[in-house]
Amino acid sequence: MTLYAFAQESKECRRNLVRMFRGGVSDWVSGGLMGRLLALVFLILLGSGLPVQAEEKAPLPSRATKHPHSIVLSLGFSIPPYVIADSNRGAELDIVREALALEGYKISTHYVPNKRRNIEYSNGNSDGALTVSPNEDLPGYYSKSYITYQNVAFSLEKSQYAISSIADLSGKRVVAFQTASVVLGPEFGGFAEDNKMYREVAKQRDHLSLLFNRQTDVIIGDVNILNWLVKNGSYASQTNKNQPMTIHRIFPPSHKFAVFRDQEVTRAFDRGIAALKQSGRYDDILKEYEVYFPPRDDLSWRKRKPGAFTS
């Protein structure tokens, strides 16, 4: 039996080699031939047979797909114009799809509520998750930030609320998107925990219905999502969606990330996003969906009375 075969035969053999090596160290120092031979054998086995930490980390297990260039992504179903589930498109989704296509990947989408998105991904039912915030601490490999949301507070103009900070939300009925208490930071998380009139609702069109019908005082969400839903959302006949609203800028920009189970997919995604930006295609996609942050959120495409949106 060769020394290599002996070393591989069992863990006990490996432990014996370690003991032999330790015993031979003093002999090595004193110039003994046996100590030198044992240490040399140990180092050879260590380099060729014993397990070592690889520089490239292995992908996390996934039950979603076995094809190396087809990936399943979990994402929220109610965030137009970024993601429009009914037509499987949107500004964010188109950017992600084109970025990965540049690297040879084809995506399929798995639409779920925000909370369920994290569970589905963490349980291995998808290969990646989109629109992830740093506070969500999901397993896997995070991309660089690939899109930025701007969350704000909306109220009806006639309420005349003076809201310039999260603290000013105290005592008000507040509705926000799912996981807002996590992704909007610890101060907002503390407010959400202490305010019994705070709740999170999955579909953001319902946020606007609640606001327009005076069933909540303030809603929290991305300015582009809420403005898109005002223009394109379907509401009950008794709901007046043309009521002027006030935008309260109390949150910093929210940088979003993708997370993947495979580190190489993450690297490919980052390369694809960089290529889209360099070519100008990234900005073109945003413009196609009218995703932008104009001064005072004055949306030229919305028919309204002057001053319907104020900041």
C-alpha positions as CSV (number, residue, x, y, z in Angstrom):
1,M,0.0,0.0,0.0
2,T,1.4,3.4,-0.9
3,L,1.7,6.2,1.6
4,Y,-1.0,8.2,-0.2
5,A,-3.5,5.3,-0.1
6,F,-2.7,4.8,3.5
7,A,-3.5,8.5,4.3
8,Q,-6.8,8.3,2.4
9,E,-8.0,5.1,4.0
10,S,-9.5,6.6,7.1
11,K,-9.6,9.7,9.4
12,E,-7.7,7.7,12.0
13,C,-4.8,7.3,9.6
14,R,-4.8,11.1,9.1
15,R,-4.8,11.6,12.8
16,N,-1.9,9.2,13.2
17,L,0.1,11.1,10.5
18,V,-0.5,14.4,12.5
19,R,0.8,12.7,15.6
20,M,3.8,11.4,13.8
21,F,4.5,14.8,12.4
22,R,4.3,16.5,15.7
23,G,6.5,13.9,17.2
24,G,9.0,14.3,14.4
25,V,9.3,18.1,14.8
26,S,11.8,17.9,17.7
27,D,13.7,15.3,15.7
28,W,13.8,17.6,12.7
29,V,15.1,20.4,14.9
30,S,17.8,18.1,16.3
31,G,18.8,17.0,12.8
32,G,17.3,13.5,12.9
33,L,16.6,11.9,9.5
34,M,13.3,10.2,10.6
35,G,11.9,13.6,11.7
36,R,12.7,15.1,8.4
37,L,11.2,12.2,6.4
38,L,8.0,12.3,8.4
39,A,7.5,16.0,8.0
40,L,8.2,15.8,4.3
41,V,5.6,13.0,3.8
42,F,3.1,15.0,5.8
43,L,3.5,18.1,3.7
44,I,3.2,16.1,0.5
45,L,0.0,14.5,1.7
46,L,-1.4,17.9,2.9
47,G,-0.8,19.4,-0.6
48,S,-2.3,16.5,-2.5
49,G,-4.8,14.6,-0.4
50,L,-6.1,16.5,2.6
51,P,-9.1,18.9,2.2
52,V,-8.3,22.6,2.0
53,Q,-10.4,25.7,1.7
54,A,-10.9,26.6,-1.9
55,E,-10.5,30.2,-3.0
56,E,-13.7,30.0,-5.1
57,K,-16.7,29.3,-2.9
58,A,-19.2,26.7,-4.0
59,P,-22.7,27.7,-5.0
60,L,-25.4,27.3,-2.3
61,P,-27.8,24.4,-3.0
62,S,-30.8,25.2,-5.2
63,R,-33.8,23.2,-6.1
64,A,-34.9,25.7,-8.7
65,T,-33.0,24.7,-11.9
66,K,-30.2,22.4,-12.9
67,H,-29.3,24.1,-16.2
68,P,-26.2,26.1,-15.6
69,H,-27.3,29.1,-17.8
70,S,-31.0,29.2,-16.9
71,I,-31.8,30.8,-13.5
72,V,-35.1,31.3,-11.6
73,L,-35.4,34.7,-9.8
74,S,-37.8,35.5,-7.0
75,L,-39.2,39.0,-7.0
76,G,-42.1,41.1,-5.8
77,F,-45.3,41.1,-7.9
78,S,-46.5,44.6,-7.2
79,I,-43.8,47.2,-8.0
80,P,-44.6,48.8,-11.4
81,P,-43.0,50.5,-13.3
82,Y,-40.0,48.5,-12.0
83,V,-41.7,45.1,-12.3
84,I,-45.0,44.5,-14.0
85,A,-46.0,41.0,-13.4
86,D,-48.9,40.7,-15.8
87,S,-46.7,41.3,-18.8
88,N,-43.4,40.0,-17.3
89,R,-41.6,43.2,-17.9
90,G,-40.7,46.5,-16.3
91,A,-37.8,48.9,-16.0
92,E,-35.9,46.8,-13.4
93,L,-36.8,43.5,-14.8
94,D,-35.8,44.5,-18.3
95,I,-32.4,45.7,-17.0
96,V,-31.8,42.5,-15.1
97,R,-32.9,40.3,-18.1
98,E,-30.7,42.2,-20.6
99,A,-27.7,42.3,-18.2
100,L,-27.7,38.6,-17.7
101,A,-28.4,37.9,-21.4
102,L,-25.2,39.7,-22.2
103,E,-23.4,37.0,-20.1
104,G,-25.3,34.1,-21.6
105,Y,-28.0,33.6,-19.0
106,K,-31.7,33.2,-19.5
107,I,-34.0,34.0,-16.6
108,S,-37.5,32.9,-15.5
109,T,-39.5,34.8,-12.9
110,H,-41.2,33.6,-9.8
111,Y,-43.6,36.3,-8.5
112,V,-44.4,36.4,-4.8
113,P,-45.1,39.0,-2.0
114,N,-41.9,40.6,-0.6
115,K,-41.9,38.5,2.6
116,R,-42.5,35.3,0.6
117,R,-39.7,36.2,-1.8
118,N,-37.1,36.0,0.9
119,I,-38.5,32.7,2.2
120,E,-38.6,31.1,-1.3
121,Y,-35.0,32.1,-2.0
122,S,-33.6,31.2,1.4
123,N,-35.3,27.7,1.1
124,G,-33.6,27.1,-2.3
125,N,-36.7,27.4,-4.4
126,S,-35.0,30.0,-6.6
127,D,-31.5,30.8,-7.8
128,G,-31.6,34.5,-7.0
129,A,-33.7,37.4,-5.6
130,L,-34.2,40.9,-6.8
131,T,-34.8,44.3,-5.2
132,V,-32.9,43.3,-2.1
133,S,-31.9,45.7,0.6
134,P,-28.7,45.3,2.7
135,N,-30.7,45.0,5.9
136,E,-32.4,41.8,4.6
137,D,-29.3,39.7,5.2
138,L,-30.1,36.8,2.8
139,P,-27.7,33.9,2.2
140,G,-25.6,33.9,-1.0
141,Y,-23.6,36.5,-3.0
142,Y,-24.8,40.1,-3.2
143,S,-24.3,42.1,-6.4
144,K,-23.3,45.7,-6.6
145,S,-26.2,48.1,-6.4
146,Y,-28.0,48.0,-9.8
147,I,-31.0,50.3,-9.2
148,T,-32.1,53.0,-6.7
149,Y,-35.5,53.6,-5.3
150,Q,-36.7,56.8,-3.7
151,N,-39.1,56.1,-0.9
152,V,-41.3,59.0,0.3
153,A,-44.4,59.6,2.4
154,F,-47.6,60.6,0.6
155,S,-50.6,62.3,2.2
156,L,-53.6,64.1,0.8
157,E,-52.9,67.8,0.4
158,K,-56.1,68.8,2.2
159,S,-54.8,67.1,5.4
160,Q,-52.1,69.8,5.5
161,Y,-49.7,67.6,7.4
162,A,-46.3,69.0,8.3
163,I,-44.1,65.9,7.9
164,S,-40.4,66.5,7.7
165,S,-39.0,63.5,9.6
166,I,-40.0,60.0,10.6
167,A,-40.9,61.3,14.1
168,D,-43.7,63.4,12.5
169,L,-45.5,60.2,11.5
170,S,-46.3,59.5,15.2
171,G,-50.0,59.5,15.9
172,K,-51.0,58.9,12.3
173,R,-52.4,55.9,10.4
174,V,-49.6,54.8,8.2
175,V,-49.6,52.1,5.5
176,A,-46.3,50.8,3.9
177,F,-45.1,48.1,1.7
178,Q,-44.1,44.7,3.0
179,T,-40.7,44.6,4.7
180,A,-40.7,48.4,5.0
181,S,-40.0,48.1,8.7
182,V,-36.8,46.3,7.9
183,V,-35.5,48.0,4.7
184,L,-36.2,51.6,5.7
185,G,-33.7,51.5,8.6
186,P,-33.8,51.2,12.4
187,E,-35.5,54.5,13.1
188,F,-38.5,53.6,10.9
189,G,-38.4,50.1,12.3
190,G,-38.7,51.5,15.8
191,F,-41.6,53.7,14.7
192,A,-43.4,50.7,13.1
193,E,-43.0,48.6,16.2
194,D,-44.3,51.3,18.6
195,N,-47.2,52.6,16.4
196,K,-50.3,50.4,16.6
197,M,-51.8,52.3,13.7
198,Y,-49.0,51.1,11.4
199,R,-49.5,48.2,9.0
200,E,-47.9,46.7,5.9
201,V,-50.0,45.8,2.8
202,A,-48.7,43.7,-0.1
203,K,-50.3,45.4,-3.1
204,Q,-49.3,49.1,-3.3
205,R,-52.3,50.0,-5.4
206,D,-54.3,49.2,-2.3
207,H,-52.3,51.8,-0.4
208,L,-53.6,54.5,-2.7
209,S,-57.2,53.2,-2.4
210,L,-56.9,53.5,1.4
211,L,-55.5,57.0,1.1
212,F,-58.0,58.3,-1.4
213,N,-60.9,56.9,0.7
214,R,-59.5,58.4,3.9
215,Q,-58.9,55.0,5.5
216,T,-55.3,55.9,6.2
217,D,-53.5,59.2,6.7
218,V,-50.1,58.5,5.1
219,I,-48.7,55.9,2.8
220,I,-45.0,55.0,2.3
221,G,-43.5,53.9,-1.0
222,D,-41.3,54.6,-3.9
223,V,-42.3,57.8,-5.7
224,N,-42.2,56.2,-9.1
225,I,-44.3,53.2,-8.1
226,L,-47.0,55.3,-6.5
227,N,-47.1,57.8,-9.3
228,W,-47.3,55.0,-11.9
229,L,-50.2,53.5,-9.9
230,V,-52.0,56.8,-9.8
231,K,-51.9,57.0,-13.6
232,N,-52.4,53.4,-14.5
233,G,-54.1,51.7,-11.6
234,S,-57.7,50.6,-11.6
235,Y,-59.9,51.8,-8.8
236,A,-63.5,51.4,-7.6
237,S,-65.9,53.9,-9.2
238,Q,-66.3,55.8,-5.9
239,T,-62.6,56.3,-5.5
240,N,-61.4,59.8,-6.6
241,K,-57.8,59.3,-7.6
242,N,-57.4,62.9,-8.8
243,Q,-57.1,64.3,-5.3
244,P,-54.0,66.5,-4.9
245,M,-51.3,64.9,-2.7
246,T,-48.3,66.1,-0.9
247,I,-44.9,64.3,-1.1
248,H,-42.9,64.2,2.1
249,R,-39.2,63.5,1.5
250,I,-38.2,61.8,4.8
251,F,-36.1,58.9,3.5
252,P,-32.7,58.7,1.8
253,P,-32.3,57.0,-1.6
254,S,-32.7,53.2,-1.3
255,H,-30.0,51.3,-3.2
256,K,-31.2,47.8,-4.3
257,F,-29.1,44.7,-4.9
258,A,-29.6,41.2,-6.4
259,V,-28.5,38.2,-4.5
260,F,-27.6,34.8,-6.1
261,R,-26.8,31.4,-4.8
262,D,-23.8,31.1,-7.2
263,Q,-20.9,33.6,-6.9
264,E,-20.1,33.4,-10.6
265,V,-23.7,34.4,-11.5
266,T,-23.3,37.5,-9.3
267,R,-20.0,38.4,-11.0
268,A,-21.7,37.9,-14.4
269,F,-24.6,40.1,-13.4
270,D,-22.3,42.9,-12.3
271,R,-20.4,42.8,-15.6
272,G,-23.7,42.9,-17.5
273,I,-25.0,45.9,-15.6
274,A,-21.7,47.7,-16.2
275,A,-21.9,47.0,-19.9
276,L,-25.5,48.3,-20.1
277,K,-24.6,51.5,-18.4
278,Q,-21.5,52.0,-20.6
279,S,-23.6,51.6,-23.8
280,G,-26.4,53.9,-22.6
281,R,-29.0,51.1,-22.8
282,Y,-29.5,51.3,-19.0
283,D,-30.7,54.9,-19.2
284,D,-32.8,54.2,-22.2
285,I,-34.7,51.5,-20.4
286,L,-35.5,53.8,-17.5
287,K,-36.7,56.4,-19.9
288,E,-39.0,53.9,-21.6
289,Y,-40.8,53.4,-18.3
290,E,-40.6,57.1,-17.2
291,V,-38.6,56.2,-14.2
292,Y,-36.9,59.4,-13.1
293,F,-36.8,62.0,-10.3
294,P,-37.7,65.4,-11.6
295,P,-37.7,68.5,-9.4
296,R,-40.7,68.6,-7.1
297,D,-41.9,65.3,-8.7
298,D,-43.7,67.4,-11.3
299,L,-44.9,64.6,-13.6
300,S,-45.6,66.1,-17.0
301,W,-47.5,63.0,-18.2
302,R,-50.2,63.2,-15.4
303,K,-53.3,65.4,-16.1
304,R,-53.9,67.3,-12.9
305,K,-54.5,70.7,-11.5
306,P,-51.5,72.9,-10.9
307,G,-50.0,72.0,-7.5
308,A,-51.6,68.6,-7.3
309,F,-48.2,67.3,-6.1
310,T,-46.1,69.4,-3.8
311,S,-43.0,68.7,-1.8
